[in-house]
Amino acid sequence: MKDVHSYWAYLVLAILIFTVFNAITGVIKKRIFTDKDLRLGLFTLILSHIQLLIGLGWYFMSPWYKALKANGGEVMGDKAARLLAVEHPLMMIIAIVLITIGWSKHKKKTEDTAKFKTFAIFYGIALLLILSRIPWSNWF
């Protein structure tokens, strides 16, 4: 399950970067919000939620969760263990909540620029949070 979570993360990260870039260019160029843009945002939402489910499944089987349950103080004192046991899961949940909020808020917008701007803000902040807490040393 760990491998699936790691490989799926590349897909989520790629589509999220593309969606944020698409939204920013949509705002800058004042493009019309098309079905392609809608589907891109929805696809990003779906992929990120699947990643969350895979990640939660892996997390509760992981050695970091077991270590956190056994001796939370020791885990919190170790920077690498804390990243994997607490910071990464929490930040990813927050990022996916932001993606979900962005998806919901964009549907209420009537202007094309406002829809792009909503995606750019919420999906963009989510991207920054994800990039800030990826365990890079485990990824490469």
Residue pairs with C-beta under 8 A, 6 or more apart in sequence:
1 54
1 57
1 58
1 61
2 58
2 62
4 54
4 58
5 51
5 54
5 55
5 58
6 138
6 139
8 47
8 50
8 51
8 54
9 51
9 134
9 139
11 47
12 44
12 47
12 48
12 51
13 130
13 134
15 40
15 43
15 44
15 47
16 44
16 48
16 99
16 123
16 126
16 127
16 130
17 127
18 40
19 40
19 41
19 44
19 119
19 123
20 119
20 120
20 123
20 124
20 127
22 37
22 40
22 119
23 37
23 41
23 116
23 117
23 119
23 120
23 123
23 124
24 116
24 120
24 124
25 31
26 33
26 37
26 112
26 113
26 115
26 116
26 119
26 120
27 113
27 116
27 117
27 120
30 112
30 113
31 37
31 112
31 116
32 112
33 112
33 115
33 116
37 115
37 116
37 119
41 102
41 103
41 106
41 119
41 123
42 103
44 99
44 123
45 99
45 100
45 103
48 95
48 96
48 99
48 126
49 96
49 100
51 92
51 96
52 92
52 93
52 96
55 89
55 92
56 89
59 65
59 89
62 84
64 75
64 81
64 84
64 85
65 85
67 74
67 75
67 81
67 85
68 75
68 85
68 86
74 81
75 81
75 82
75 85
75 86
76 82
76 86
80 137
83 133
83 135
84 135
84 138
87 133
88 133
88 134
88 135
91 129
91 130
91 132
91 133
92 129
92 130
92 133
94 129
95 125
95 126
95 127
95 129
95 130
96 126
98 122
98 123
98 125
98 126
98 129
99 122
99 123
99 126
101 122
102 118
102 119
102 121
102 122
102 123
102 126
103 122
105 118
105 122
106 115
106 118
106 119
109 115
109 118
